[in-house]
Amino acid sequence: MRTRHFFRLDYVIAILKKLPALVVALVLLASCSSAPDFTPKPKGYNRIDLPAHRYRMLPGNHPYTFEYSTQAVVKRDSSYMAQPHWINVYYPKLHANVQITYMDVQRDRRLYNKMMEDARKLTGKHEIKATAIDERILKTPSGIRASVFELQGEVPSQFQFYTTDSTKHFLRGALYFQTATANDSLAPVIEYVKTDMVRMLNTLRYK
C-alpha cells in the first residue's frame, strides 16, 4: 500500500521566507573564515639610492682648496651679503647645499673674535628646534683644527663646521636642504653629505 505525504502550505512558505537570510549568513561566515589576518604595516619612506663617494679638487682662484663630491656642482654665492670667496657646493639630485663662507681676518683680533662669535650665533639659532647639538673638535691630517657641530631634530641645518688658523683664514660650512621632507626620512642623505663635508675638512688647504 502506497503511503502519502502531506505538507502544510504555511510551513513551506515560512521556510522559503527564511531562505535568503540563511544564504546571506552562510556567505558571510565563509568570507570571515577565509579572510587573512590584518596587520598594520609600519610607516615607510621612499627608497633613496645613493652613489659611491668620489671626489675632485675645488676649481677657481680661492684662498683655500679642498676635495668635494663629483655629485655636486660649485656655484658662486649670489646673495646680497656674499663676499668674493663665498660659494655653494650644491647637490642637484639630493637638493642639498653646503654653504661655504670665508673671511680674511687680516691678523685683526677683533675681526677674528667677531667671526668666531657669529659662527656660534648661527649655530645657536637652531637651539629652539634642535633636540641636541653635539660639538667636537676635529684635527685634520694637515694639522688644521675645526669645530664640528651635529644637530638633531627638525632643524634646517643638520651639520656645520668652522675652522681658522687664528691669524688670516676663517672658513665656515653649513648643510641645508631645499626640501620640506622630515629629517628622519632624509637621514641617509644627511649622512651621505656629512661624509663629504668631513672629506672637505680633511683635504682643506689654505693658500
Residue frames relative to the residue before (quaternion, step in Angstrom):
aa qw qx qy qz dx dy dz
M 1.0000 0.0000 0.0000 0.0000 0.00 0.00 0.00
R 0.3873 -0.7490 0.4950 0.2097 3.65 -0.76 1.06
T 0.3138 -0.7592 0.5469 0.1616 3.56 -0.88 1.04
R 0.2600 -0.7729 0.5610 0.1424 3.58 -0.91 0.91
H 0.2413 -0.7588 0.5907 0.1304 3.60 -1.06 0.85
F 0.1512 -0.7955 0.5841 0.0561 3.52 -0.84 0.99
F 0.1367 -0.7846 0.6023 0.0539 3.60 -0.95 0.91
R 0.3847 -0.7011 0.5492 0.2426 3.48 -0.95 0.89
L 0.4953 -0.6919 0.4471 0.2760 3.53 -0.82 1.05
D 0.6597 0.5098 -0.3255 0.4461 3.61 0.95 -0.80
Y 0.6184 0.5411 -0.3472 0.4519 3.64 1.08 -0.60
V 0.6487 0.5167 -0.3045 0.4686 3.58 1.01 -0.86
I 0.6513 0.5193 -0.3127 0.4564 3.57 0.97 -0.89
A 0.6404 0.5309 -0.3233 0.4510 3.61 0.99 -0.80
I 0.6450 0.5118 -0.3178 0.4701 3.61 0.99 -0.79
L 0.6603 0.5144 -0.3068 0.4531 3.58 0.95 -0.92
K 0.6343 0.5336 -0.3310 0.4510 3.61 1.04 -0.72
K 0.7044 0.4614 -0.2596 0.4728 3.59 1.04 -0.78
L 0.5017 0.7029 -0.4081 0.2960 3.62 1.17 -0.41
P 0.6644 0.4941 -0.3415 0.4448 3.72 0.77 -0.80
A 0.6525 0.5135 -0.3185 0.4573 3.59 0.96 -0.84
L 0.6480 0.5160 -0.3189 0.4606 3.59 1.00 -0.77
V 0.6416 0.5236 -0.3219 0.4589 3.57 1.00 -0.84
V 0.6535 0.5127 -0.3094 0.4630 3.58 0.94 -0.92
A 0.6544 0.5192 -0.3118 0.4527 3.58 0.94 -0.89
L 0.6584 0.5044 -0.3133 0.4626 3.59 0.99 -0.81
V 0.6415 0.5216 -0.3249 0.4593 3.61 1.01 -0.79
L 0.6611 0.5030 -0.3037 0.4666 3.60 0.93 -0.89
L 0.6464 0.5223 -0.3203 0.4547 3.56 0.99 -0.85
A 0.6609 0.5073 -0.3078 0.4595 3.59 0.99 -0.82
S 0.6724 0.4976 -0.3055 0.4549 3.59 0.95 -0.84
C 0.6471 0.5191 -0.3227 0.4558 3.60 1.02 -0.74
S 0.6839 0.4979 -0.2978 0.4423 3.57 0.94 -0.80
S 0.7325 0.4223 -0.2444 0.4748 3.60 1.12 -0.61
A 0.5338 0.6422 -0.4112 0.3655 3.63 1.23 -0.29
P 0.4317 -0.6989 0.4976 0.2785 3.64 -0.88 0.86
D 0.5923 -0.5579 0.4438 0.3755 3.54 -1.24 0.46
F 0.3076 -0.7501 0.5573 0.1793 3.60 -0.98 0.84
T 0.0221 -0.7843 0.6197 -0.0195 3.54 -0.82 1.06
P 0.4120 -0.7163 0.4938 0.2708 3.63 -0.61 1.05
K 0.3628 -0.7341 0.5364 0.2046 3.55 -0.99 0.89
P 0.5252 -0.6257 0.4619 0.3454 3.58 -1.04 0.65
K 0.6032 -0.5681 0.4198 0.3704 3.54 -1.19 0.60
G 0.1343 -0.8110 0.5666 0.0567 3.57 -0.85 0.95
Y 0.3191 -0.7315 0.5726 0.1878 3.52 -1.32 0.25
N 0.6288 -0.5331 0.4057 0.3948 3.53 -1.25 0.45
R 0.4710 -0.6662 0.4995 0.2912 3.55 -1.01 0.82
I 0.1258 -0.7819 0.6085 0.0504 3.55 -0.95 0.94
D 0.1783 -0.7830 0.5905 0.0810 3.56 -0.55 1.20
L 0.1296 -0.8176 0.5603 0.0267 3.55 -0.53 1.21
P 0.4435 -0.7056 0.4844 0.2661 3.60 -0.92 0.87
A 0.6280 -0.5092 0.4182 0.4141 3.55 -1.29 0.21
H 0.5201 -0.6355 0.4713 0.3218 3.57 -1.16 0.61
R 0.1171 0.7535 -0.6386 0.1033 3.55 -0.84 1.09
Y 0.1726 -0.8273 0.5336 0.0321 3.56 -1.00 0.83
R 0.0764 -0.7513 0.6522 0.0660 3.51 -1.40 0.34
M 0.5901 -0.5981 0.4122 0.3523 3.56 -1.23 0.42
L 0.5651 -0.6085 0.4507 0.3274 3.53 -1.15 0.72
P 0.3003 -0.7532 0.5516 0.1956 3.64 -0.80 0.92
G 0.6394 0.5594 -0.3851 0.3606 3.56 -1.29 0.12
N 0.4931 -0.6652 0.4920 0.2690 3.50 -1.29 0.46
H 0.1798 0.7874 -0.5574 0.1922 3.55 0.50 1.25
P 0.5335 -0.6261 0.4487 0.3494 3.63 -1.15 0.41
Y 0.7141 0.3011 -0.2247 0.5907 3.57 1.27 0.28
T 0.0655 -0.7723 0.6283 0.0679 3.53 -1.30 0.29
F 0.0819 0.7698 -0.6313 0.0467 3.56 -1.25 0.49
E 0.5154 -0.5964 0.5010 0.3572 3.54 -1.32 0.11
Y 0.0389 -0.7874 0.6150 0.0134 3.55 -1.06 0.79
S 0.6841 -0.5366 0.3246 0.3725 3.55 -1.26 0.47
T 0.4809 -0.6472 0.5104 0.2989 3.56 -1.14 0.69
Q 0.5936 0.5604 -0.3643 0.4482 3.60 1.27 -0.20
A 0.6902 0.4645 -0.2600 0.4901 3.59 1.28 -0.22
V 0.2436 -0.7231 0.6217 0.1767 3.51 -1.35 0.35
V 0.3602 -0.7316 0.5412 0.2053 3.57 -1.08 0.76
K 0.0247 -0.7957 0.6044 -0.0308 3.55 -0.81 1.08
R 0.4947 -0.6308 0.5036 0.3221 3.55 -1.12 0.65
D 0.4683 -0.6559 0.5106 0.2998 3.57 -1.00 0.82
S 0.1611 -0.8313 0.5299 0.0469 3.57 -0.57 1.17
S 0.3827 0.7253 -0.4942 0.2885 3.60 1.21 0.28
Y 0.6579 -0.5626 0.3369 0.3703 3.56 -1.17 0.59
M 0.7343 0.4139 -0.2295 0.4866 3.58 1.12 -0.60
A 0.4009 0.7554 -0.4498 0.2575 3.58 1.29 0.03
Q 0.3366 -0.7037 0.5968 0.1880 3.52 -1.19 0.77
P 0.7323 -0.4719 0.2565 0.4186 3.64 -1.18 0.43
H 0.8006 0.2949 -0.1491 0.4999 3.62 0.90 -0.79
W 0.3928 0.6687 -0.5159 0.3640 3.56 1.08 0.75
I 0.0087 0.8103 -0.5836 0.0521 3.57 -0.81 1.01
N 0.2901 -0.7015 0.6154 0.2122 3.52 -1.41 0.21
V 0.1834 -0.7368 0.6411 0.1116 3.55 -0.91 0.96
Y 0.0359 -0.8673 0.4928 -0.0600 3.53 0.05 1.39
Y 0.2415 -0.7526 0.6023 0.1118 3.57 -1.05 0.95
P 0.3012 -0.8042 0.4776 0.1856 3.64 -0.09 1.20
K 0.7131 0.4611 -0.2683 0.4548 3.60 0.90 -0.87
L 0.7323 0.4066 -0.2223 0.4989 3.58 1.14 -0.59
H 0.3242 -0.7633 0.4873 0.2734 3.59 1.30 -0.23
A 0.4690 0.6513 -0.4436 0.3989 3.54 1.11 0.79
N 0.0796 -0.8009 0.5932 0.0180 3.54 -1.09 0.72
V 0.1639 -0.7552 0.6282 0.0900 3.55 -0.94 0.96
Q 0.2077 -0.7884 0.5710 0.0961 3.55 -0.50 1.21
I 0.1075 -0.7853 0.6091 0.0268 3.55 -0.76 1.10
T 0.0156 -0.7845 0.6198 -0.0115 3.57 -0.73 1.07
Y 0.0900 -0.8033 0.5888 -0.0005 3.54 -1.03 0.86
M 0.0157 -0.7832 0.6216 -0.0026 3.53 -1.14 0.75
D 0.3087 -0.7005 0.6123 0.1979 3.52 -1.06 0.86
V 0.2396 -0.8187 0.5084 0.1177 3.59 -0.30 1.26
Q 0.3227 -0.8233 0.4428 0.1482 3.59 1.32 0.07
R 0.5998 -0.5977 0.3355 0.4127 3.54 1.08 0.79
D 0.4496 0.6626 -0.4576 0.3864 3.55 1.25 0.53
R 0.3527 -0.7790 0.4780 0.2007 3.57 -0.34 1.25
R 0.6368 0.5214 -0.3420 0.4535 3.58 1.02 -0.68
L 0.6508 0.4974 -0.3131 0.4808 3.58 1.00 -0.79
Y 0.6254 0.5376 -0.3273 0.4613 3.56 1.02 -0.80
N 0.6749 0.4884 -0.2932 0.4691 3.59 0.89 -0.91
K 0.6324 0.5313 -0.3296 0.4573 3.57 1.06 -0.75
M 0.6505 0.5096 -0.3177 0.4650 3.60 0.96 -0.83
M 0.6249 0.5289 -0.3274 0.4718 3.58 1.04 -0.78
E 0.6759 0.4969 -0.2842 0.4642 3.56 0.90 -0.97
D 0.6555 0.5128 -0.3128 0.4576 3.59 0.95 -0.87
A 0.6389 0.5353 -0.3287 0.4441 3.59 0.97 -0.83
R 0.6838 0.4691 -0.2844 0.4811 3.57 0.95 -0.85
K 0.6165 0.5410 -0.3464 0.4552 3.59 1.07 -0.67
L 0.6526 0.5208 -0.3143 0.4518 3.57 0.96 -0.86
T 0.6481 0.4799 -0.3145 0.5008 3.57 1.07 -0.70
G 0.6677 0.5336 -0.2990 0.4243 3.58 0.93 -0.89
K 0.5555 0.6226 -0.3944 0.3851 3.60 1.15 -0.46
H 0.6778 0.4965 -0.2877 0.4597 3.58 1.20 -0.49
E 0.4188 0.7383 -0.4550 0.2693 3.61 1.24 -0.04
I 0.5841 0.5997 -0.3775 0.3959 3.61 1.10 -0.62
K 0.7765 0.3226 -0.1668 0.5149 3.59 0.93 -0.90
A 0.5953 0.5994 -0.3655 0.3908 3.59 1.16 -0.48
T 0.3330 -0.7188 0.5738 0.2076 3.56 -1.04 0.80
A 0.7871 -0.0479 0.0209 0.6146 3.58 1.23 -0.36
I 0.1039 -0.7525 0.6460 0.0749 3.55 -1.21 0.65
D 0.1340 -0.8055 0.5767 0.0259 3.54 -0.51 1.25
E 0.0788 -0.8029 0.5907 0.0145 3.58 -0.63 1.12
R 0.0996 0.7828 -0.6108 0.0646 3.55 -0.99 0.82
I 0.4190 -0.6842 0.5416 0.2511 3.54 -1.28 0.41
L 0.1227 -0.7836 0.6077 0.0390 3.54 -0.85 1.03
K 0.1689 -0.7702 0.6084 0.0907 3.56 -0.94 0.92
T 0.3245 -0.7790 0.5087 0.1703 3.57 -0.60 1.15
P 0.6767 -0.4941 0.3454 0.4227 3.61 -1.21 0.31
S 0.6911 0.4570 -0.2917 0.4780 3.61 1.12 -0.54
G 0.6164 -0.5914 0.3325 0.3996 3.59 1.27 0.14
I 0.4828 0.6513 -0.4465 0.3785 3.61 1.25 0.09
R 0.2561 -0.7560 0.5842 0.1470 3.56 -0.99 0.85
A 0.0555 -0.7964 0.6023 -0.0022 3.55 -1.00 0.88
S 0.3145 -0.7005 0.6068 0.2053 3.55 -1.13 0.73
V 0.1085 -0.8117 0.5739 -0.0041 3.56 -0.65 1.19
F 0.1107 -0.7980 0.5921 0.0194 3.56 -0.93 0.99
E 0.0934 -0.7628 0.6388 0.0378 3.57 -0.87 1.05
L 0.1456 -0.8123 0.5639 0.0310 3.56 -0.68 1.16
Q 0.1994 -0.7790 0.5881 0.0870 3.54 -0.93 0.99
G 0.6533 0.4963 -0.3845 0.4230 3.56 -1.19 0.61
E 0.6625 -0.5012 0.3773 0.4094 3.55 -1.34 -0.05
V 0.2175 0.7795 -0.5415 0.2277 3.54 0.49 1.28
P 0.5354 -0.6467 0.4335 0.3274 3.62 -1.08 0.59
S 0.7641 0.2127 -0.1344 0.5940 3.59 1.21 -0.47
Q 0.2080 -0.8384 0.4991 0.0687 3.56 -0.51 1.23
F 0.7956 0.1334 -0.0531 0.5885 3.61 1.20 -0.39
Q 0.0597 0.7956 -0.5961 0.0901 3.56 -0.83 1.03
F 0.0095 0.7826 -0.6218 -0.0290 3.55 -1.27 0.38
Y 0.0232 -0.7535 0.6487 0.1043 3.50 -1.34 0.18
T 0.0504 -0.7947 0.6049 -0.0004 3.53 -1.16 0.65
T 0.0112 0.7992 -0.5988 0.0500 3.55 -1.09 0.69
D 0.3627 -0.6920 0.5661 0.2631 3.54 -1.26 0.42
S 0.4903 -0.7183 0.3633 0.3342 3.57 1.43 0.25
T 0.7233 0.4000 -0.2624 0.4980 3.62 1.21 0.02
K 0.8358 0.1051 -0.0124 0.5388 3.60 0.87 -0.93
H 0.8183 0.2873 -0.1155 0.4843 3.57 0.68 -1.13
F 0.0410 0.7525 -0.6571 0.0143 3.55 -1.16 0.76
L 0.0262 0.8145 -0.5730 0.0872 3.57 -0.57 1.19
R 0.0613 -0.7980 0.5995 -0.0045 3.56 -0.95 0.93
G 0.0856 -0.7844 0.6126 0.0445 3.57 -1.13 0.73
A 0.0070 0.7963 -0.6040 0.0324 3.58 -1.05 0.79
L 0.3286 -0.7555 0.5442 0.1584 3.55 -0.94 0.99
Y 0.0373 0.7745 -0.6299 0.0445 3.56 -0.99 0.94
F 0.2410 -0.7506 0.5958 0.1538 3.56 -1.23 0.56
Q 0.3124 -0.7431 0.5655 0.1741 3.55 -1.00 0.89
T 0.5809 0.5234 -0.3914 0.4851 3.54 0.75 1.14
A 0.4347 -0.7006 0.5066 0.2521 3.56 -1.22 0.58
T 0.3780 0.7431 -0.4793 0.2741 3.61 1.24 0.13
A 0.5430 -0.6362 0.4432 0.3225 3.56 -1.01 0.86
N 0.5908 -0.6278 0.3840 0.3306 3.56 -1.05 0.80
D 0.6145 0.5554 -0.3774 0.4141 3.61 1.04 -0.61
S 0.6781 0.4572 -0.2970 0.4929 3.60 1.06 -0.64
L 0.6556 0.4911 -0.3026 0.4873 3.58 1.25 -0.40
A 0.3587 0.7940 -0.4553 0.1834 3.59 1.25 -0.22
P 0.6752 0.4783 -0.3381 0.4483 3.69 0.79 -0.80
V 0.6572 0.5010 -0.3116 0.4691 3.59 1.02 -0.78
I 0.6164 0.5418 -0.3418 0.4578 3.59 1.02 -0.81
E 0.6733 0.4878 -0.2969 0.4697 3.59 0.87 -0.92
Y 0.6199 0.5529 -0.3368 0.4434 3.56 1.05 -0.78
V 0.7157 0.4322 -0.2587 0.4838 3.60 0.80 -0.99
K 0.5865 0.5657 -0.3716 0.4449 3.61 1.07 -0.62
T 0.6226 0.5336 -0.3351 0.4640 3.57 1.01 -0.79
D 0.6623 0.4999 -0.3006 0.4703 3.57 1.00 -0.84
M 0.6509 0.5168 -0.3218 0.4536 3.60 1.03 -0.75
V 0.6198 0.5108 -0.3398 0.4894 3.57 1.07 -0.66
R 0.6102 0.5341 -0.3439 0.4734 3.58 1.10 -0.68
M 0.5964 0.5569 -0.3547 0.4565 3.60 1.03 -0.75
L 0.6920 0.4845 -0.2780 0.4573 3.54 0.84 -1.01
N 0.7028 0.4895 -0.2753 0.4366 3.55 0.87 -0.94
T 0.7311 0.3622 -0.2274 0.5315 3.58 1.24 -0.36
L 0.4000 0.7426 -0.4554 0.2850 3.58 1.30 0.10
R 0.0306 0.7601 -0.6480 0.0381 3.52 -1.04 0.92
Y 0.2906 -0.7222 0.5993 0.1865 3.56 -1.09 0.78
K 0.3453 -0.7404 0.5424 0.1958 3.57 -1.10 0.73
